[in-house]
Amino acid sequence: MKLSQFKFKLPDEKIALYPPENRDEAKMMVLNRQTGEIEHHIFKELIDFFDEGDTLILNNTRVFPARLYGNKEKTGAKIEVFLLRELNKEQRLWDVLVDPARKIRIGNKLYFGEDNSMVAEVIDNTTSRGRTLRFLYDGPHEEFRETLYALGEAPLPDDVRSLRKAEPEDIERFQTIYATVEGAVTAPVSGLHFSRQLMKRLEIKGVNQAFITLHAGLGNFRTIDVEDLTKHKTDSEQMRVPQEACDMVNATKQKGGRICAVGSTVLRASETAAGPGGILKEFEGWTSRFIFPPYEFQVCNSFLINFQQPLSTMLMLTCAFGGYDNVMKAYDEALKGDYKFGTYGDCLLII
C-alpha cells in the first residue's frame, strides 16, 4: 500500500488535550473485522467482550520525564534536549535528540536548571539531530537520576504539545496504572484507559493479564517520507516477553479464546516473539517491526488502540489488523461523531 492511502483531515478540535476525569469512561468504538459492523460503547464495557480464560496482553513500560530545556554556554541559546536512553551509568552518558541541532557541536556545554545545577558536555554527533551527552555530576547514580528527572517534563507527543503546554500533572496522566519498568519516552496510550477498578473486575471474571515490556521510542512518530511503504525503516526498540506471559497466551490460544493486544507496541512485540503456529515464545532483545497491510497476524485475534493521526505507522498497523476498508470506515464515523483522537483520545476495539 501507499503512504497517501492513509491521509485524512484531522481538525485540531478532534485532538484530546486531556484524559477523561475517570480513565475508564473514554468512548470505545467496537469494530467486527469479519462483518464490518460498528458498535459504540464506553471503555469500562470492555469487560463484556472477554470471558474467563481470555487474555489481555499489556505493556508495563514506564515513561520517564524525557524532555529538558537547557542553555548553551557563552551564548545562552535555549536548547531542547530529549533523552532517549542511558548508554553508560558510570560515565553518565545519554543518547539524546537536540533542537535546534545546528547550534550544537562536540565540546559544547549545556546548562540545566534555574541555578545551572546540571551540566552536560556534548561528546559525539550520532545523527543530524542526535547527540551523545556526558552529564557532569558527582554523586550516586540514583541521586543523579532523581536530579536529572526533576528537571524534565512529560514527553507529550507533538499533537498535544502544539495545542497546549506540558503540565506537572502530565507525568502521571501519561502513565498506565500498571507501568513498572522504566524506559519509555512515550506511553503505550491504549493502556491509559484502564482503571484499577476495571482491572480488578477483569481479574475476578478470570480474564488473564499478561505483561510484556516494550520501551516505546520516537520512531513510530517520525514522518514517513516515502510513498512506497516497503522502503520505510523504523527505529529499534528494546523489548522483553517473559515466559509467564507466553504461558497465559498460549493456553488461551489452545482453547480458542480471545487474545487482545492492548496497543500497537504489544501487537508488534507479539509478532516479533511469535513462533511456529502462532505460539508466543520467550524473547529478550530488540525489534524494528513495521507492519502495514496486507499482513497476517499470528498471535492476537483482537486489538485495542486509540484513534491515531493520519499518515502514522499506528494507523497503518490498525488497518493491517482490522482491514483497510473497515478501519477507514470506522475512522470516518469517528470523525463525524464526537470521538477524540490522539494520546488522550478515545479508542477502537477490533474483534
N, C-alpha and C positions, 0 to 999 in steps of 0.2 A: 504494500500500500504506500501511498504518497503522503508527505507531510501535510499538504494542502487539504487533504480529506478530513483533517482534524481541526479545522479552523471554524470558529463561530464567534459571534459578537457577544461579549460578556460585559454588560454595563457595570460601572462601579457600585451602584446601589445593590447589586446582587451579591457582592462580596461581604461575607460576615466579618465584622471588625471585632466582635466579642463573642465568646461562647454563650450558650443559654445559661440562665441563672442556675438551673438544675441540669447537669450534664446529660442525663438520660431522657430529656424532653425535647431534643432536637427532632426535626422531621426525618422520617425514613421512608423513602420510596422503595418498593419491592418489585423487582423485575423477574419474571419467569423466563429464563432464556430459551426454553423449549417452545413456549406458546407466544412469547412477546407480551403477555398480559402484565399490566401495571396496577399495583395497589398502593394506597397511601396510608402510612402509619406514623406513630411516634416511636422513638428509639426503644423505650422501655418495653415495647411489644415484641422486641427481638426474641424474647424467650418463647413466644408462641410458635416460632419456626424451628425449634430444636427439641429433640426428645432425649430421654435417658440413653446414654451411650454415645451420643453425638459428640463432636469435638470442635471447640474453637481454638485456633492457633493464634497466639498473641505475641507481640514483640515487646519484651520487657526492657528495651533500651531506655536510658535516661539522658535527657538533654542537659548540657551544661551551658552556662551563660557565655556564649562564644563570641559575642560582638563587643569590642572595646573601641574606645576613642582615645587617641593619644596625640602628642605634638612632636614634630621633628625638631631635633636640636638646631640651635642657631636661628633658623627661620621661624620656628614656632608654628609651621604649617600644620593644619589639622589633618590627621590621618586616621582612617577607619581600618581596624585590624580585625579580621575574622579568624578565630582559632579553629583549625581543622583537626589536628591530632598531635598528641605529645610524642616526640620522636625519641627523647632520651631524658629519663628522670634526673639522673645525676648532673647532667650538664644543662638542664632546664631548656632543652631545645624543643621548639614547636614548629610544625608546618602550618603556615598561615596564608591568608589572602590579604592584600593591602590595597587600599583605594584612597587617593589616586596612585597607581603603581608607578607612573613616570617620575614621581618625586622622590622615590626611594632607591638608594644604591647600597651596595655592600659597604659595610663600615659605618653607615648612618646609625645614630642612636635615636630611640623613640622614648618619650616620657609619658607615663600614665598616672592618673590620679590628680586631685586638686593640688597636692603638695609635691607632685612628681616623684612619689614614693616608689614607683615601679619603673625600672629602666630596662630596655631591651636593645640589643645590638643586632643589626642585620648581618648575617654571616654567609648567606647564599641566595642566589636568584634561581629558583627552580623552574618557573614558567613566566609568561608575560605578566601575570598578576601575582603569582605565588612567590613566597619568600620563606627562608628559614630564619627564625629569630632565636637568639640566646638571651634569656632573661637573666639579669644580673641580680641575684638575690642570695643573701647568706641566711641560712636557717633551714629547719627541717622541711622535707618535701611537702608534707601535709599543710604546714603553715604557709608555704609558698602558694599551693593550690588555692587555699582559702582566700589569701590576699589577692591573688590573680582573679578569682571568680567574683570577689566582692566589687571589682572594678568593671565587670562585664554586665551585659543585659541579655535578655532572652533573644535568641536569634530568630526573630519572627521573619517569615518569608516576605518577599517584596510586595505581594498583593495586599498585605495588611500594612506594611511599613509605608507604602506610598500614600495611604489614606489617613494614617494616624501615627503618633509617636509611640514607641515602646513604653510600657509602664512597669513599675516594680512587681506588680501582681502577675505579670505575664510569665515569669519563670515557673510559677506553679500552675497557672492556667495551661501552659504549654507542655505539661507532663501528663501522661496517663497515670491513673491511680495505682497501677501495678509496675511503674517504672522503678527498676532496682539496679540495673547495670549501666553505669555511666559511660558515655562515649559518643552520643549522637549530637549532631549540630542542627538537626531538625526532628520534630516529633513524628512518630507514626500516628498521624492525626485521626485516623479512623477509630483508634482506641480511646480518644479523648471523650467519647460519648458514654463510656462505661462508668456507672456509679458503683459504690460499694454495695448498695442495696441490691442492684441488679446482679452483680457478680455473686452475691450470696444466694439469691433466688435461683440462679443458674446452677450453682453448686448443689443446692437442695434438690433440684429437679434431676440431678445426675448427669448434667452436661459437663464433659471434661474441659479443663482449661490447660492447654499445652503451651508452655512458654518457650520461645526461642529468642535469640538475640541477633539483631542486625543493626549496626550503628549507621543510621541513615546519614548520608552525606549530601553535598550540594549538587552532585552530578545529575540528579533527577530534575533539577530546576534550571539547568543550563539551557540556553536557547539552542534548539536544533537548527543547524544551518545547512542541512542537505535535504533536498526533496525526496531522494531515494533513501528510505529508512534503513535499508540493509547496510548503508555506509556510515550510519551513526554509531559512535562508540561512547559508552558511559564510563564513569569513574568506578574503580573498585571500592567495595565496602566490606568491612570486616563482619563476619557472622559466625554464629555457633548454633547448632541444632543438637541438644543433648539427647541421650538415649531415652530418658523418661518421656520426652515429648514424642519421640518416634514410637514408643510402645503404645501410647494413647491413640495416636493417629492410625497406626497400623491395625490395632484392634477394632477401631471404628470402620476402617476400610474393609476388613474381613467380614464384618456383619452387614455391610452395605449401608452404613449410616451416613449422616451428613457431616462433612468436614469443611469448616469455614475458615478461610484465610481472612484475618482481620487486618486489612490494609495491604498496600502494594508491596511493602517491604517483606511481609510474610509470604505473599504469593511468589515473589522472586526467590526468596530463601528456600521455600519448599520445593520449587522446581530445580534449584541448584543442588539440593540434597536428595533428589528423587533417584531411586534405584530401579532395577527392572520390575515391571509390573506395577509401577507407581508406589512401591514401598518406600517410606521415608527412612533414610539412613542417617546415623550419627555423622555430624560434619563439623569441622572447625577450620576456618580459612577465610578466603575472600571470594566475592562474587562481583562480576560486572554484567550480569544477565540483563539483557534488554529485550523485552517481549512486546511484540505488536502483531496484529492479525496478518495471516491466519496462524494459529498456534494451538496445539493440542495439549491440554493440561493433564498432568499425571497424578497429582496427589489430591488437590482440593476440588470439591464439587459445589461449593458455594463461596461467595466473596462479598465482603463488606468494604466499601470505600466511600470517601467523601466525593461530592461533586467537584470536579477539577477544572483547572484553567484550560483554555483552548491551546492546541499545539503542544500539550505537555505529554511526557512519557507515561504519566499515570493514566491519562485519558486513553492512550493507545493500549495500555495494559488492560484497562477496563473493557475496551472494545474487543480485545482478543478473547477475554473470558465470556462476555455476555453476547457477543455477536455485534458487528459494526452497526447494522441497521437497527437492532433492538436498543442498543445503548444510545445512539444518536437520537432515536425517537424519545427515549426517557429524558435525555438532556433537553430536548425541545420542550417537553412537558414541564420540566423543572424551571426552565427559563420563563415560560408563560405563566407558571404558578408562583407561589410565594416561597419557593425553596431558595436557600442561601448557598453560596459556593465558597470553596477555599478551606483554609486551615481550621477556622472556627465554624464552618458551614454545616449543612445537612448532609445526609448520607444516602447511599444506594446499596441495597442488599440484593444481590443476584443469586437466585436459587435455581 
